[in-house]
Amino acid sequence: MARTRYAPDRGLTARMTLTMFLLGLVFVAFIALIIGIMTAAHVSAAAIIVIAVLFGGGSAFVSLFFSDKIALAAAGAREVSPQEAPELHGVVDRLCALADMEKPRVAIAPGPMMNAFATGRNSKNSVLCVTTPLLQGLNQAELEGVLAHELSHVAHKDVAVITIASFLGVIAGLIVRFAFYSQLFGGGRRDQNTAAVFAAVMGVSAAVYAISFLLIRALSRYRELAADRAAALLTGRPSALASALTKVSGDIARIPTKDLRTAQAFNAFYFTPATGKEPGIERFFSTHPSLEQRLDQLGRISAELVEAATPGKG
């Protein structure tokens, strides 16, 4: 049973690996094109790239090392001790022992919606946060499923993975911006070809940004599916996680869209995004899979566990 519970999802792992490879390929191609265009325009490509990497690296450093503090402040959350929230800490203690991982800090945020998030570069520097409505609206099995999902993000260093993936797009955008300003304020030769050269830079950058954006969002959706699977196998109760997903999504759907706008900026962190509706074409731009996809996967996992537990099978 333990072998089944902790079995990796090779399909999801392969898709995430492919997505990261494609992001790297896009970045390398972008750098090569920018160097070629800047060389033709007599702009110092090396200096601009170095500056962009330094600025982008600083941004990534802040995001990676201070994401927990930024997220807690934005959510208006506060850390709670075991004495203040004994039941919540008890669930987290059990899950961390089962997962053989260090316990993150625990926090509670006010409403208005049922949700949870975990962030931090690793187990030692992470925080797990739940909203008050989530604690009030879920039973213990459902709460365990949600917390196991969020702890999976911590255990698999998903914040670091997404930060690294996004770093490539940030660098691409900064290179374009610095190249534009270097030309605008005297960094390059001004002649009849300059406008065409920088139009090419902007065109390439727009294409790279769009491709990177879609790949990063796809990677985020894969990691959410992986976290659902890890939580279901860790707890052995995929149906409880499915029930929690349905409840949380239903709770968010009842909240007016205008009241969700502030929370939407942090959708990438949440257990369930604060969209208020199931996406249509927007699913390609979403940080999370649709509710239907997540429930379908949990249904398959439930069947796998039943089969593994049946004598003579598994």
C-alpha positions as CSV (number, residue, x, y, z in Angstrom):
1,M,0.0,0.0,0.0
2,A,2.8,2.4,0.8
3,R,4.3,1.8,-2.6
4,T,1.0,2.8,-4.3
5,R,0.5,5.8,-1.9
6,Y,3.9,7.3,-2.7
7,A,4.1,6.3,-6.4
8,P,5.2,9.2,-8.6
9,D,3.0,10.4,-11.5
10,R,5.4,9.8,-14.4
11,G,3.1,11.4,-16.9
12,L,2.9,14.7,-15.1
13,T,6.6,14.6,-14.4
14,A,7.4,14.1,-18.1
15,R,5.1,17.0,-19.0
16,M,6.7,19.3,-16.4
17,T,10.2,18.4,-17.6
18,L,9.2,19.0,-21.2
19,T,7.7,22.4,-20.3
20,M,10.9,23.5,-18.5
21,F,13.0,22.3,-21.5
22,L,10.8,24.3,-23.9
23,L,11.1,27.4,-21.7
24,G,14.9,27.1,-21.7
25,L,14.9,26.6,-25.5
26,V,12.7,29.7,-26.0
27,F,15.0,31.7,-23.8
28,V,18.2,30.6,-25.6
29,A,16.6,31.4,-29.0
30,F,15.5,34.8,-27.7
31,I,18.9,35.7,-26.5
32,A,20.4,34.7,-29.8
33,L,17.9,36.7,-31.8
34,I,18.4,39.8,-29.5
35,I,22.2,39.6,-29.8
36,G,21.9,39.4,-33.6
37,I,19.5,42.3,-33.8
38,M,21.4,44.5,-31.4
39,T,24.7,43.8,-33.2
40,A,23.1,44.9,-36.5
41,A,22.0,48.1,-34.7
42,H,25.4,48.7,-33.1
43,V,24.0,48.4,-29.6
44,S,26.1,46.9,-26.8
45,A,24.2,43.6,-26.4
46,A,26.5,42.2,-23.7
47,A,26.1,45.2,-21.4
48,I,22.3,45.2,-21.7
49,I,22.0,41.4,-21.1
50,V,24.2,41.6,-18.0
51,I,22.2,44.5,-16.6
52,A,18.9,42.6,-17.3
53,V,20.2,39.5,-15.6
54,L,21.2,41.5,-12.5
55,F,17.9,43.2,-12.3
56,G,16.0,40.0,-13.0
57,G,18.1,38.1,-10.5
58,G,17.3,40.7,-7.8
59,S,13.6,40.4,-8.6
60,A,13.8,36.6,-8.4
61,F,15.8,36.8,-5.2
62,V,13.1,38.9,-3.5
63,S,10.3,36.7,-4.8
64,L,12.1,33.5,-3.7
65,F,13.4,34.6,-0.3
66,F,10.5,36.8,0.8
67,S,7.5,35.2,-0.8
68,D,6.2,34.0,2.6
69,K,6.3,37.4,4.1
70,I,4.8,39.1,1.1
71,A,2.0,36.6,0.8
72,L,1.1,36.8,4.5
73,A,1.0,40.6,4.4
74,A,-1.1,40.7,1.3
75,A,-3.6,38.2,2.8
76,G,-3.7,40.0,6.1
77,A,-2.8,36.8,7.8
78,R,-1.1,36.2,11.1
79,E,0.9,33.3,12.3
80,V,-0.7,31.2,15.1
81,S,0.8,29.0,17.7
82,P,-0.2,25.5,18.7
83,Q,-1.9,27.0,21.7
84,E,-4.0,29.4,19.6
85,A,-5.0,26.8,17.0
86,P,-4.5,23.3,18.4
87,E,-6.7,21.4,16.0
88,L,-5.1,23.1,12.9
89,H,-1.6,22.4,14.2
90,G,-2.6,18.8,15.0
91,V,-3.6,18.2,11.4
92,V,-0.4,19.8,10.1
93,D,1.7,17.8,12.6
94,R,0.2,14.5,11.4
95,L,0.6,15.2,7.7
96,C,4.2,16.4,8.2
97,A,5.0,13.2,10.1
98,L,3.3,11.1,7.4
99,A,5.2,13.0,4.6
100,D,8.4,12.9,6.6
101,M,9.0,16.7,6.1
102,E,9.7,19.6,8.4
103,K,6.7,21.5,9.7
104,P,6.1,24.9,8.2
105,R,4.9,27.9,10.1
106,V,1.1,28.1,10.3
107,A,-1.1,31.1,9.7
108,I,-4.8,32.1,9.5
109,A,-6.2,34.8,7.3
110,P,-9.7,36.4,7.5
111,G,-12.4,35.8,4.9
112,P,-14.2,36.4,2.7
113,M,-13.6,33.0,0.9
114,M,-12.7,29.5,1.7
115,N,-9.1,29.0,0.6
116,A,-5.5,28.1,1.6
117,F,-2.0,28.6,0.3
118,A,1.5,27.6,1.1
119,T,4.7,29.5,0.0
120,G,8.4,29.5,0.8
121,R,11.5,28.4,-0.9
122,N,11.8,25.2,1.2
123,S,10.4,23.4,4.2
124,K,12.5,25.4,6.7
125,N,11.4,28.7,5.3
126,S,7.8,28.2,4.5
127,V,4.3,29.1,5.8
128,L,1.0,27.3,5.4
129,C,-2.0,29.6,5.6
130,V,-5.7,28.9,5.7
131,T,-8.7,31.2,5.8
132,T,-11.2,31.3,8.6
133,P,-14.1,30.3,6.3
134,L,-12.1,27.2,5.3
135,L,-11.6,26.1,8.9
136,Q,-15.3,26.7,9.5
137,G,-16.6,25.0,6.3
138,L,-14.7,21.8,6.0
139,N,-14.7,18.6,8.1
140,Q,-11.4,17.1,9.3
141,A,-10.9,14.7,6.4
142,E,-11.5,17.5,3.8
143,L,-9.2,19.9,5.7
144,E,-6.5,17.2,5.7
145,G,-6.8,16.9,1.9
146,V,-6.4,20.6,1.4
147,L,-3.5,20.9,3.7
148,A,-1.8,17.8,2.2
149,H,-2.1,19.5,-1.2
150,E,-0.5,22.7,0.1
151,L,2.3,20.8,1.9
152,S,3.0,19.0,-1.3
153,H,3.9,22.4,-2.9
154,V,6.3,23.0,-0.1
155,A,7.8,19.5,-0.2
156,H,8.4,19.7,-4.0
157,K,9.7,23.3,-3.8
158,D,7.1,24.5,-6.3
159,V,7.7,28.1,-5.4
160,A,11.3,27.8,-6.5
161,V,10.4,25.9,-9.7
162,I,7.9,28.6,-10.8
163,T,10.2,31.4,-9.8
164,I,13.0,29.9,-11.9
165,A,10.6,29.4,-14.8
166,S,9.3,32.9,-14.6
167,F,12.8,34.3,-14.3
168,L,13.4,33.5,-18.0
169,G,10.4,35.7,-19.0
170,V,11.4,38.5,-16.7
171,I,14.9,38.6,-18.2
172,A,13.4,38.6,-21.7
173,G,11.2,41.6,-20.9
174,L,14.0,43.5,-19.2
175,I,16.4,43.0,-22.1
176,V,13.8,44.5,-24.5
177,R,13.1,47.4,-22.1
178,F,16.8,48.3,-21.6
179,A,17.5,47.9,-25.3
180,F,14.7,50.3,-26.1
181,Y,15.9,52.9,-23.6
182,S,19.5,52.6,-24.6
183,Q,18.5,53.4,-28.2
184,L,16.0,56.1,-27.2
185,F,18.6,58.0,-25.0
186,G,21.6,57.7,-27.2
187,G,22.8,54.1,-26.8
188,G,22.9,53.3,-30.5
189,R,23.2,54.8,-34.0
190,R,20.2,56.6,-35.3
191,D,19.5,56.0,-39.0
192,Q,16.7,55.0,-41.3
193,N,17.1,51.3,-40.2
194,T,16.8,52.0,-36.5
195,A,13.0,52.0,-36.4
196,A,12.9,48.7,-38.3
197,V,15.5,47.1,-36.1
198,F,13.7,48.0,-32.9
199,A,10.3,47.0,-34.3
200,A,11.9,43.6,-34.9
201,V,13.1,43.6,-31.2
202,M,9.6,44.4,-30.0
203,G,8.0,41.8,-32.3
204,V,10.4,39.1,-31.1
205,S,9.9,40.1,-27.5
206,A,6.1,40.0,-27.8
207,A,6.2,36.5,-29.3
208,V,8.6,35.3,-26.6
209,Y,6.5,36.8,-23.8
210,A,3.4,35.1,-25.1
211,I,5.0,31.7,-25.5
212,S,6.7,31.9,-22.1
213,F,3.5,33.0,-20.4
214,L,1.5,30.1,-21.9
215,L,4.3,27.6,-20.9
216,I,4.5,28.9,-17.4
217,R,0.8,28.7,-16.9
218,A,0.8,25.1,-18.3
219,L,3.6,24.3,-15.8
220,S,1.6,25.8,-13.0
221,R,-1.5,23.6,-13.9
222,Y,0.6,20.5,-14.1
223,R,2.0,21.2,-10.6
224,E,-1.5,21.7,-9.2
225,L,-2.5,18.3,-10.6
226,A,0.7,16.8,-9.1
227,A,-0.1,18.4,-5.7
228,D,-3.7,17.0,-5.9
229,R,-2.3,13.5,-6.6
230,A,0.3,13.7,-3.9
231,A,-2.3,14.8,-1.4
232,A,-4.7,12.0,-2.3
233,L,-2.0,9.3,-2.1
234,L,-0.6,10.7,1.1
235,T,-3.9,10.8,3.0
236,G,-5.4,7.7,1.1
237,R,-8.7,9.6,0.8
238,P,-9.0,11.2,-2.7
239,S,-12.8,11.5,-2.1
240,A,-12.3,13.8,0.8
241,L,-10.1,16.1,-1.3
242,A,-12.7,16.0,-4.1
243,S,-15.3,17.0,-1.6
244,A,-13.2,19.9,-0.4
245,L,-12.5,21.1,-3.9
246,T,-16.3,21.1,-4.7
247,K,-17.1,23.0,-1.5
248,V,-14.3,25.6,-1.9
249,S,-15.2,26.2,-5.6
250,G,-18.8,26.5,-4.7
251,D,-18.1,29.0,-2.0
252,I,-15.9,31.1,-4.3
253,A,-18.6,31.0,-7.0
254,R,-21.1,32.6,-4.7
255,I,-18.9,35.7,-4.0
256,P,-19.4,38.6,-6.4
257,T,-16.6,39.0,-8.9
258,K,-15.9,42.6,-7.7
259,D,-15.2,41.2,-4.2
260,L,-12.7,38.7,-5.6
261,R,-10.6,41.2,-7.6
262,T,-8.1,41.8,-4.8
263,A,-7.6,38.1,-4.2
264,Q,-7.2,37.3,-7.9
265,A,-3.7,38.8,-7.9
266,F,-2.6,35.8,-5.7
267,N,-4.4,33.0,-7.6
268,A,-1.1,31.3,-8.3
269,F,-0.7,30.7,-4.6
270,Y,-4.3,29.5,-3.8
271,F,-5.7,26.0,-3.4
272,T,-8.5,27.1,-5.8
273,P,-8.3,30.3,-7.9
274,A,-10.6,33.2,-7.0
275,T,-12.2,33.3,-10.4
276,G,-15.8,32.9,-9.4
277,K,-16.5,30.7,-12.5
278,E,-15.2,27.8,-14.4
279,P,-13.0,29.1,-17.3
280,G,-13.8,28.7,-20.9
281,I,-11.0,29.7,-23.3
282,E,-9.5,31.3,-20.3
283,R,-8.4,27.9,-19.1
284,F,-5.3,28.2,-21.3
285,F,-4.3,31.3,-19.3
286,S,-5.3,29.9,-15.9
287,T,-2.8,29.0,-13.1
288,H,-5.0,26.0,-12.1
289,P,-6.7,23.1,-14.0
290,S,-10.5,23.2,-14.2
291,L,-12.5,21.7,-11.4
292,E,-13.7,19.0,-13.8
293,Q,-10.1,18.0,-14.6
294,R,-9.1,17.9,-10.9
295,L,-12.2,15.8,-9.9
296,D,-11.6,13.4,-12.8
297,Q,-8.0,12.8,-11.7
298,L,-9.1,12.2,-8.1
299,G,-11.7,9.7,-9.4
300,R,-9.1,7.8,-11.2
301,I,-6.8,7.8,-8.1
302,S,-9.7,6.5,-6.0
303,A,-10.2,3.6,-8.4
304,E,-6.4,2.9,-8.3
305,L,-6.4,2.7,-4.5
306,V,-9.4,0.4,-4.5
307,E,-7.8,-1.9,-7.1
308,A,-4.5,-1.9,-5.1
309,A,-6.4,-2.8,-1.9
310,T,-8.3,-5.7,-3.6
311,P,-6.8,-9.1,-2.8
312,G,-5.0,-10.6,-5.8
313,K,-4.6,-7.2,-7.5
314,G,-2.2,-4.2,-7.5
